[in-house]
Amino acid sequence: MAERAYFDWNATAPLRDEAREAMYSALALTGNASSVHAEGRSARHRIEQAREEVARLVGAESRNITFTSSATEANALALTPAIEIGGRRDARDQLFVSATEHPSVLSGGRFNAGDVEELPVTTDGIVDLDALRLALSRSERPLVSVMLANNESGVVQPVTEIAVIVHAAGGVLHVDAVQGPGRIACDIGALGADLMSISSHKLGGPQGAGALIRRGDVHIGDPLIKGGGQERGLRAGTENVAAIAGFGAAAAATRQSDLQRLAALRDRFEADLKSSTPQVVIFGENVARLPNTSLFTVPGLKAETAIIAFDLNGLAVSSGSACSSGKVQASHVLAAMGVEPALARGAIRVSLGWSTTEAEIDALLTAWNKAVSSLLNKHANAA
């Protein structure tokens, strides 16, 4: 089989060698991390080492890292009315989420459906800050959840500005930062976030591990999974030591030194797209985006057809949105941005990573030009 090129890094990154080695080492351990004997302490050491590595990645204190099974679980843990600040038990009375959030946030967590309100975004995919201010004026103790960068479009939200607005209204800010680490600045203090979710497998760690990060005086008063005292009482259940060890190793290996190279590759790809296909539409291109992400289409393109064509040419790309069954669905992100459904159905997402090469970009452009040429010929013949 011919060598393939991978352009779906926003869905999951390849497992880093460092993570694989850490997992192998952890799998050789015998003890339960809650046991006090030497075997248990050895397993506990791996968890605490990973906690420190994840904390360094996001500028947090290690004691404020809670490991979960995924960022989806971390989001569900964070989205509860029972948030305490400085020991005060003032339950959050309403949850505000942007219309382009991940489904795990749009579902509202543990808030009643009537207490969840979606915030509109601009045609560029940025949260409407005036709408945010107006919404917060209707709540005494709001919780706001906004992602740092969108997984589909790559659009980066002005989180620091949002944090100022939320805190001025007496609110708490949760940030789904899954796409951030290693791609853009992702320091919980600098962002002004109170709670932040990240994922292992987006960094090159294993699937099945995530983390919720808290600011120092913020506490979750109602754990999502109750039972044991693991994770300082915030997440019951025997820890997945191997996955957590791999998560920590991936966090330690994550660097932002590759960002300029990725941005140059992405920009070159988009410039060649425009040159070969003048009618191409690139979503969110006028605002800050992740340096590795491009979401684009041409009128009349069907994402399913294009993805299959890319796959047959040895290239893994994604549609604008994919559900858990792997079927292409209409993108709620593009709908919130006001994109016509017919155009949104053809959205293709290309996301790059640390191993992406110039030659792979060349192959991607060749496959794209072939697919678009076939599409345009069909339209011409139909006319």
C-alpha positions in Angstrom: 0.0 0.0 0.0 1.3 3.5 -0.9 2.4 5.8 1.9 -0.5 7.9 3.2 -0.5 11.5 4.3 -2.5 12.5 7.4 -4.3 15.9 7.5 -6.8 15.3 10.4 -4.7 16.4 13.3 -7.6 18.4 14.9 -9.5 15.1 15.3 -6.5 13.3 16.8 -2.7 13.5 16.6 -0.5 10.5 16.0 0.9 9.0 19.2 4.2 10.5 20.2 7.2 8.2 20.8 7.6 9.7 24.3 4.0 8.9 25.1 4.2 5.4 23.9 7.4 4.7 25.9 5.8 6.2 29.1 2.7 4.0 28.6 4.8 0.9 28.1 6.7 1.7 31.3 3.5 2.3 33.2 1.8 -0.9 32.0 4.6 -2.8 33.6 3.6 -1.6 37.0 1.5 -3.8 39.3 0.2 -1.5 42.1 -3.1 0.4 42.5 -2.2 4.1 42.8 -4.4 4.3 45.9 -2.4 1.7 47.8 0.2 2.7 50.3 2.7 -0.1 49.6 5.7 0.4 47.3 3.9 -0.9 44.3 1.1 1.5 44.9 3.4 4.4 45.5 5.2 3.7 42.2 1.9 4.0 40.3 1.0 7.1 42.2 4.4 8.7 41.3 3.6 8.2 37.6 0.3 10.0 38.0 1.7 12.9 40.0 4.6 13.3 37.5 2.1 13.5 34.7 0.1 16.1 36.7 3.1 18.3 37.0 3.8 18.0 33.3 0.3 18.9 32.3 0.3 21.8 34.8 3.5 23.2 33.2 1.9 23.0 29.8 -0.9 25.3 30.8 0.7 27.5 33.4 -1.3 26.0 36.3 -0.5 24.5 39.7 -0.4 20.7 39.7 -2.9 20.5 42.6 -5.5 22.1 40.3 -5.3 19.4 37.6 -8.0 16.8 37.7 -7.6 13.9 35.3 -10.6 12.6 33.5 -11.3 10.1 30.7 -11.6 12.8 28.0 -12.1 16.5 27.5 -15.8 15.8 27.0 -15.9 14.5 30.6 -13.9 17.5 31.8 -16.5 19.7 30.2 -19.3 17.9 31.9 -17.5 18.1 35.2 -17.0 21.9 34.8 -20.5 22.7 33.6 -22.3 22.5 36.9 -24.2 25.2 39.0 -22.2 23.9 42.0 -19.1 26.0 41.5 -17.4 27.5 44.6 -15.1 30.4 44.6 -12.9 31.1 47.6 -15.1 28.8 49.6 -18.3 30.6 48.8 -21.2 28.3 47.7 -23.0 30.7 45.4 -24.6 28.3 42.8 -24.4 29.5 39.2 -27.9 30.4 38.1 -27.4 30.3 34.3 -25.0 28.9 31.7 -24.1 30.8 28.6 -22.4 29.0 25.7 -21.3 30.2 22.3 -23.2 28.8 19.3 -20.1 27.2 17.9 -19.1 25.1 20.9 -18.4 21.4 20.9 -21.6 19.3 21.4 -20.4 18.4 24.9 -20.7 22.0 25.9 -23.8 22.8 23.8 -25.6 20.0 25.8 -25.4 22.2 28.9 -23.7 19.8 31.2 -25.6 19.5 34.5 -27.7 22.7 34.0 -31.4 22.5 33.4 -32.2 23.0 29.7 -34.1 26.2 30.5 -31.1 27.7 32.2 -28.8 27.3 29.2 -28.6 30.1 26.6 -26.6 30.2 23.3 -24.6 33.3 22.4 -24.5 34.3 18.8 -21.3 34.6 16.8 -20.4 36.9 13.9 -20.0 35.8 10.3 -16.3 35.2 11.1 -17.2 32.9 14.0 -16.3 35.3 16.8 -18.5 35.5 19.9 -20.7 38.6 19.7 -19.3 40.6 22.7 -22.3 43.0 22.8 -24.7 40.0 23.0 -22.5 38.5 25.7 -22.7 41.7 27.8 -26.5 41.9 27.4 -26.9 38.2 28.3 -24.8 38.6 31.5 -26.9 41.6 32.6 -29.8 39.1 33.0 -28.0 36.8 35.3 -26.7 37.3 38.9 -24.2 34.4 39.0 -23.5 33.3 35.4 -21.2 30.6 34.1 -19.9 31.2 30.6 -18.3 28.5 28.4 -16.3 29.6 25.3 -13.8 27.5 23.4 -10.3 28.9 22.9 -10.2 27.8 19.2 -12.8 26.1 17.1 -12.1 22.6 16.0 -13.7 23.0 12.6 -12.8 26.5 11.4 -9.7 27.1 13.6 -11.1 30.5 14.6 -9.6 31.8 17.8 -11.8 33.5 20.3 -10.8 36.7 22.2 -10.8 34.8 25.5 -8.8 37.4 27.5 -11.4 40.1 26.5 -14.2 37.7 27.2 -12.8 37.0 30.6 -12.8 40.7 31.6 -16.4 41.0 30.6 -17.4 37.8 32.4 -15.6 38.7 35.6 -17.0 42.2 35.6 -20.4 40.7 35.7 -19.5 38.4 38.6 -19.3 35.4 36.4 -17.1 32.3 36.0 -15.4 31.5 32.7 -14.8 27.9 31.5 -12.7 27.5 28.4 -12.6 24.4 26.2 -9.0 24.7 25.2 -8.7 21.3 23.5 -7.2 22.7 20.2 -4.9 25.2 21.9 -1.8 23.6 23.5 1.1 23.4 21.2 -0.6 25.6 18.6 -1.3 28.9 20.3 -0.6 30.4 23.8 -2.6 28.4 26.3 -1.8 29.7 29.8 -4.8 29.6 32.2 -3.7 32.7 34.1 -2.9 34.8 31.0 -6.2 33.8 29.4 -8.1 34.8 32.5 -10.0 31.5 32.6 -11.4 30.0 35.8 -11.8 26.5 34.4 -10.1 24.9 31.4 -10.5 21.6 29.6 -7.8 19.9 27.5 -7.3 16.5 25.9 -4.5 14.0 25.7 -4.9 12.7 22.2 -4.8 16.2 20.6 -1.2 16.5 21.9 0.0 13.2 20.7 -0.9 11.3 23.9 -3.3 8.4 24.1 -7.0 8.6 23.6 -9.0 8.1 26.8 -7.4 10.8 28.9 -8.2 14.5 29.5 -8.0 17.0 32.3 -9.9 19.8 33.9 -7.7 22.7 35.1 -8.9 25.0 37.8 -7.8 28.5 38.9 -6.5 28.4 42.5 -9.7 29.5 44.4 -12.2 27.8 42.1 -13.7 24.5 43.2 -16.3 22.0 41.8 -18.7 21.4 44.6 -20.5 18.5 42.9 -18.3 15.8 41.3 -19.6 14.2 38.2 -18.5 10.7 39.2 -18.9 10.0 42.9 -17.7 7.1 45.0 -14.0 7.0 45.9 -11.6 9.7 46.9 -9.5 9.7 43.8 -8.4 13.0 42.2 -8.8 14.7 45.5 -12.5 13.7 45.6 -13.3 15.3 42.3 -13.3 12.2 40.1 -13.9 8.7 41.6 -12.6 5.6 40.1 -9.2 3.8 39.8 -7.0 6.0 37.6 -5.9 4.9 34.2 -2.2 5.1 35.0 -0.9 4.2 31.6 -3.0 6.7 29.8 -2.3 9.4 32.3 1.5 8.7 32.0 1.2 9.0 28.3 -0.7 12.2 28.6 2.0 13.7 30.8 4.8 12.6 28.4 2.9 14.2 25.5 2.4 17.4 27.5 6.2 17.5 28.3 7.0 17.0 24.6 4.6 19.6 23.3 6.4 22.7 22.1 5.3 25.8 20.2 8.5 26.0 18.2 6.9 24.5 15.1 4.1 27.1 14.8 5.8 29.3 12.2 6.5 26.3 9.9 2.9 25.1 10.2 1.5 28.6 9.5 3.7 28.9 6.5 2.5 25.5 5.2 -1.1 26.4 5.8 -0.8 29.8 4.2 1.0 28.4 1.2 -1.7 25.7 0.8 -4.4 28.4 0.9 -2.6 30.7 -1.5 -2.3 27.8 -4.0 -6.0 26.9 -3.5 -7.0 30.5 -4.4 -4.7 30.5 -7.4 -5.9 27.2 -8.9 -9.6 27.6 -7.8 -10.5 31.3 -7.6 -14.1 30.5 -6.4 -12.8 28.7 -3.3 -14.3 29.9 0.0 -12.1 29.8 3.1 -14.1 30.1 6.3 -12.8 32.4 9.0 -9.8 33.6 6.9 -10.2 37.2 8.0 -9.7 36.6 11.7 -7.1 34.9 13.9 -7.1 31.2 13.4 -5.1 28.2 14.5 -1.9 28.1 12.4 -2.5 24.5 11.3 -6.2 24.7 10.3 -8.0 25.4 7.0 -11.7 25.0 6.4 -12.8 25.5 2.8 -15.1 24.6 -0.1 -16.3 25.5 -3.5 -20.0 25.9 -4.5 -21.5 22.6 -5.5 -18.9 20.4 -3.7 -20.2 17.5 -1.7 -17.9 16.8 1.3 -18.7 13.0 1.3 -17.5 12.7 -2.3 -14.4 14.8 -1.8 -13.3 13.0 1.3 -13.6 9.6 -0.5 -11.6 11.0 -3.4 -8.9 12.2 -1.1 -8.9 8.9 0.8 -8.5 6.9 -2.4 -5.5 9.1 -3.2 -3.9 8.2 0.2 -4.9 11.5 2.0 -6.8 11.6 5.3 -8.9 14.8 5.5 -12.1 15.6 7.3 -15.4 17.3 6.7 -16.4 20.4 8.6 -18.1 18.2 11.1 -18.4 14.5 11.7 -20.6 12.7 14.2 -19.6 9.7 16.3 -20.7 7.3 13.6 -18.3 8.8 11.1 -21.1 10.1 8.8 -20.9 13.7 7.5 -23.5 15.9 9.1 -24.4 19.6 8.6 -22.0 21.8 10.6 -23.6 23.7 13.4 -20.5 25.9 13.4 -21.0 27.1 9.9 -24.7 27.4 10.4 -24.0 29.7 13.4 -21.8 31.8 11.1 -24.6 32.3 8.7 -23.3 30.0 5.9 -25.9 28.7 3.5 -26.6 25.0 4.1 -25.7 24.0 0.5 -22.3 25.6 0.8 -21.7 24.3 4.3 -22.3 20.7 3.2 -19.2 20.9 1.0 -16.8 22.1 3.7 -13.5 20.3 3.9 -11.1 20.6 6.9 -7.4 20.2 6.5 -5.4 20.3 9.8 -1.6 19.9 9.9 0.8 18.7 12.5 4.5 18.3 13.5 5.2 15.7 10.8 3.5 17.4 7.9 5.8 18.1 4.9 6.0 20.2 1.8 5.7 17.1 -0.3 2.4 16.2 1.5 1.0 19.6 0.8 1.9 19.1 -2.9 0.1 15.8 -2.9 -2.9 17.4 -1.2 -3.1 20.2 -3.8 -2.8 17.8 -6.7 -5.7 15.7 -5.3 -7.8 18.8 -4.7 -7.3 20.1 -8.2 -8.2 16.7 -9.6 -11.4 16.6 -7.5 -12.5 20.1 -8.3 -11.8 19.6 -12.0 -14.0 16.6 -12.0 -16.7 18.5 -10.1 -16.7 21.5 -12.5 -16.8 19.2 -15.6 -19.9 17.5 -14.2 -21.5 20.9 -13.6 -20.7 22.0 -17.1 -22.0 18.8 -18.7 -25.2 19.1 -16.6 -25.7 22.7 -17.8 
